[in-house]
Amino acid sequence: MKREAFKMFLKPGCEAEYQKRHAALWPEMRALLSKNGVFDYSIYWDKETNILFAFQKTEGDGGSQDLGGLEIVQKWWAYMADIMIVNPDNSPVSIPLKEVFHMD
């Protein structure tokens, strides 16, 4: 099991829409994440900076950040692109964060 964290960037004024879209996460996205070993996945919003902090646990070799080649993920990116800071391929600008402390 691995723990992974990364940050992404929400456009100003889009927090309610972001939360609404994730509350209705497509079942096929949820199944894809689970099938690929992603679990205990949370995203937090920093109101002052519009930074989204994501944390997930993964089993296996990859995580959610490794699924970008799949059609359903690309559709999700396109769906979210209007409310997030994204790369030219619509993937969210995402910066991995190094773990510097963990306590069980």
Order of alpha helices (4+ residues) and beta strands (2+ residues): beta-alpha-alpha-beta-beta-alpha-beta
